[in-house]
Amino acid sequence: MARRSFRWRPPASFSAREQGERRPPTALVVALALAGASLITLDHVGGDSSPVAPARAVVGEVVGPLETGASTVVRPFLAIPDFFTTRGSLRSDVEALEAENAELRGQLSASDVDRARLAEYDGLVATAEQQGVSLVPARVVAHGPAQTFSRTVTIDAGSRAGLTADMTVVSSDGLVGRILDVTTSTATVLLVVDADSTVGARVGRSMEVGFLSGRGHLDDPGRLDLELVDRSVVPAEGDVVLTWGSEESGPYRAGIPIGTVKEIFSTPRDTTQRAVIEPFVDFSTLDVVGVIVPDGTASDRTTIEADGGVG
């Protein structure tokens, strides 16, 4: 007799009950939705006096600290991308500001130089009017080499500007020197402080004449020595010394300020009185100068006329 296998199956009511436990009844879902909608409506209609406010406050008291703590823990990690972005942006801003400051400093320095040169040019205009001469303005572009023991400068104007040798060179302060030689675009100027320089001079108060010789130093406060023709005359300290020259033949035009008498001395072997002259011009800072030229000189640059105009 064959044996039949038996397999137990749960009743259909059990499966339905199990499914009911896993899935909430539709009525319960509808009831919860209606309750939520009712609470939202009451909260909105109630405004500041909403009946739901106490419950919301209780929830805030419980959940708020937890949210704050979680935010404190997570914030550093969330801020890492922003940190690198902000750091890079700040570095770019700093570099841009440094470049802008450098440009502003350069503009300020350039404007200071331009203002100084404009003031010197205005001084040349005043000199042309006071002396009744025409001037060719020029800039000092080089100093003579120290190994030659000469005190010369090179200016950026030459024969094309109407310059020739033995023309008088001045600044807005006074006598600078005379031209030694020229090229088409430059000229070499022998400064009055050079040891080989000799300038005929006149002491302003007494009108006595003499000769000025340089000492060859740019940084010596008394850079010129004056010996008067009349050895019995003693100049006074503070007297102004002017050039004693000719109006046309040169090399120095008459009446150009040179400096003031700083001190008087004499040697035991000679009764000659010598004066130390402190020049008006600061030769270590020479920049803009003017060369005295005859009226109507043809020049490749603007000339300052005797009446202060330009030609």
BELFEN-V209698 format. One record per pair of residues at least 24 apart in sequence whose ideal C-beta (glycine too) atoms are under 7 Angstrom apart, sorted by sequence separation. I is the first residue (numbers start at 1). J is the second residue. D is the distance in Angstrom with one decimal. If there is no record, write none. Layout:
<<I | J | D> <I | J | D>>
//
This chain:
<<158 | 182 | 4.7> <160 | 184 | 5.3> <163 | 187 | 5.2> <193 | 217 | 6.7> <237 | 261 | 5.3> <136 | 161 | 5.1> <158 | 183 | 4.9> <159 | 184 | 5.3> <160 | 185 | 6.3> <193 | 218 | 6.5> <201 | 226 | 6.0> <208 | 233 | 4.8> <236 | 261 | 6.6> <237 | 262 | 6.8> <136 | 162 | 6.2> <158 | 184 | 5.1> <235 | 261 | 5.1> <237 | 263 | 6.4> <136 | 163 | 6.5> <158 | 185 | 4.6> <206 | 233 | 6.2> <237 | 264 | 6.8> <152 | 180 | 6.9> <158 | 186 | 5.0> <156 | 185 | 6.9> <158 | 187 | 5.3> <206 | 235 | 6.6> <235 | 264 | 6.6> <156 | 186 | 6.2> <157 | 187 | 6.2> <193 | 223 | 4.5> <234 | 264 | 6.2> <155 | 186 | 6.6> <193 | 224 | 6.7> <205 | 236 | 6.6> <154 | 186 | 5.5> <155 | 187 | 5.2> <192 | 224 | 6.8> <203 | 235 | 4.8> <154 | 188 | 5.8> <155 | 189 | 6.0> <205 | 239 | 5.0> <204 | 239 | 5.8> <209 | 244 | 5.0> <224 | 259 | 6.5> <152 | 188 | 5.4> <153 | 189 | 5.1> <203 | 239 | 5.1> <204 | 240 | 4.1> <241 | 277 | 5.5> <152 | 189 | 6.1> <204 | 241 | 6.8> <152 | 190 | 5.5> <153 | 191 | 6.6> <203 | 241 | 5.8> <204 | 242 | 5.9> <152 | 191 | 6.5> <234 | 273 | 4.9> <253 | 292 | 5.4> <151 | 191 | 4.3> <201 | 241 | 5.0> <202 | 242 | 5.3> <222 | 262 | 5.2> <231 | 271 | 6.1> <235 | 275 | 5.0> <201 | 242 | 6.8> <231 | 272 | 4.6> <151 | 193 | 5.4> <201 | 243 | 6.4> <202 | 244 | 4.2> <231 | 273 | 6.7> <127 | 170 | 6.1> <151 | 194 | 4.0> <200 | 243 | 6.7> <201 | 244 | 5.5> <150 | 194 | 5.8> <199 | 243 | 6.3> <200 | 244 | 4.0> <127 | 172 | 6.0> <200 | 245 | 5.8> <227 | 272 | 6.4> <228 | 273 | 6.8> <212 | 258 | 6.7> <227 | 274 | 5.5> <124 | 172 | 5.6> <226 | 274 | 6.7> <123 | 172 | 2.3> <225 | 274 | 5.9> <226 | 275 | 4.3> <120 | 171 | 7.0> <225 | 276 | 6.4> <226 | 277 | 5.2> <120 | 172 | 5.2> <200 | 252 | 6.7> <199 | 252 | 5.9> <224 | 277 | 4.0> <222 | 276 | 3.9> <222 | 277 | 7.0> <224 | 279 | 6.0> <222 | 278 | 5.8> <223 | 279 | 6.0> <201 | 258 | 6.1> <221 | 278 | 5.9> <151 | 214 | 6.9> <151 | 216 | 6.1> <212 | 277 | 6.4> <218 | 283 | 5.0> <219 | 284 | 6.8> <218 | 284 | 5.0> <149 | 216 | 6.7> <151 | 218 | 6.8> <175 | 243 | 6.0> <178 | 251 | 4.4> <178 | 252 | 6.4> <175 | 256 | 4.7> <168 | 250 | 6.4> <174 | 256 | 6.5> <175 | 257 | 6.7> <167 | 250 | 6.5> <168 | 251 | 6.7> <174 | 257 | 4.1> <175 | 258 | 4.9> <166 | 250 | 4.6> <168 | 252 | 5.2> <174 | 258 | 5.9> <166 | 251 | 4.0> <168 | 253 | 4.7> <174 | 259 | 6.9> <170 | 256 | 5.9> <192 | 279 | 6.9> <168 | 256 | 6.6> <193 | 283 | 5.8> <191 | 283 | 5.7> <174 | 279 | 6.7> <176 | 281 | 5.8> <174 | 280 | 3.7> <175 | 281 | 6.8> <173 | 280 | 4.4> <174 | 281 | 5.2> <173 | 281 | 4.8> <171 | 281 | 5.4> <176 | 286 | 6.8> <179 | 291 | 6.8> <176 | 289 | 5.5> <171 | 286 | 6.7> <171 | 289 | 5.1> <170 | 289 | 6.7> <133 | 253 | 6.7> <169 | 289 | 5.5> <170 | 290 | 5.4> <169 | 291 | 5.4> <170 | 292 | 6.7> <131 | 255 | 6.6> <167 | 291 | 5.2> <168 | 292 | 4.5> <131 | 256 | 7.0> <167 | 292 | 6.1> <167 | 293 | 6.6> <163 | 291 | 5.6> <162 | 293 | 5.4> <153 | 286 | 6.1> <155 | 289 | 6.3> <157 | 291 | 6.8> <162 | 297 | 3.9> <162 | 298 | 5.6> <162 | 299 | 4.2> <161 | 299 | 4.7> <161 | 300 | 5.5> <160 | 300 | 4.4> <161 | 301 | 5.4> <157 | 301 | 6.7> <140 | 286 | 4.7> <140 | 287 | 5.7> <139 | 287 | 6.2> <139 | 288 | 5.8> <140 | 289 | 6.4> <137 | 288 | 6.4> <138 | 289 | 5.7> <137 | 290 | 5.4> <138 | 291 | 6.3> <136 | 290 | 6.7> <135 | 290 | 3.5> <136 | 291 | 4.7> <135 | 291 | 6.5> <135 | 292 | 6.1> <136 | 293 | 5.4> <133 | 292 | 4.9> <134 | 293 | 5.4> <134 | 295 | 5.2> <127 | 290 | 6.7> <134 | 297 | 6.8> <136 | 299 | 5.6> <124 | 288 | 6.9> <136 | 301 | 6.6> <124 | 290 | 4.4> <120 | 287 | 6.4> <121 | 288 | 5.9> <136 | 303 | 5.6> <137 | 304 | 6.3> <120 | 288 | 3.9> <135 | 303 | 6.9> <134 | 303 | 5.7> <135 | 304 | 4.4> <117 | 287 | 6.4> <134 | 304 | 6.7> <117 | 288 | 5.4> <134 | 305 | 5.5> <134 | 306 | 5.6> <133 | 306 | 5.7> <132 | 306 | 4.9> <128 | 304 | 4.7> <128 | 305 | 6.8> <128 | 306 | 5.7> <129 | 307 | 6.8> <125 | 304 | 5.7> <129 | 308 | 4.6> <124 | 304 | 5.9> <128 | 308 | 6.2> <125 | 308 | 5.3>>
//
